[in-house]
Amino acid sequence: QVQLVESGGGLVQPGGSLRLSCAASGGIASVGIMGWYRQAPGKSREMVALITTSHTTTYASSVKDRFTISRDNVKNMVYLQMNSLKPEDTAVYYCFKTGYWGQGTQVTVSS
């Protein structure tokens, strides 16, 4: 059983930066696709960024060139560096590993 625990959310002004972290434990935590999804109020959950075990990445077009996903397979961690944040990035961000979800962390972008 894999457990995913996110941290790093919060309130930031437009144009600011945040770094989300996700700690994976249990099972084969360091193997497989991991990533981040987000869900804004009244909207469906959407993919933000994914990363394979070999560090191949995929980004949603709305965050490409602003967000960077990375992972540390030794520490069983995945990160999301978010720069140039916009109000439309406001959402609950969920860590993802195939078949598993974290509890989510709130990101609010507002002046």
Secondary structure, 3 states (H helix, E strand, C coil): CCEEEEECCEEECCCCCEEEEEEEECCCCCCCCEEEEEECCCCCCEEEEEECCCCCEEECCCCCCCEEEEEECCCCEEEEEECCCCHHHCEEEEEEECCEECCCEEEEECC
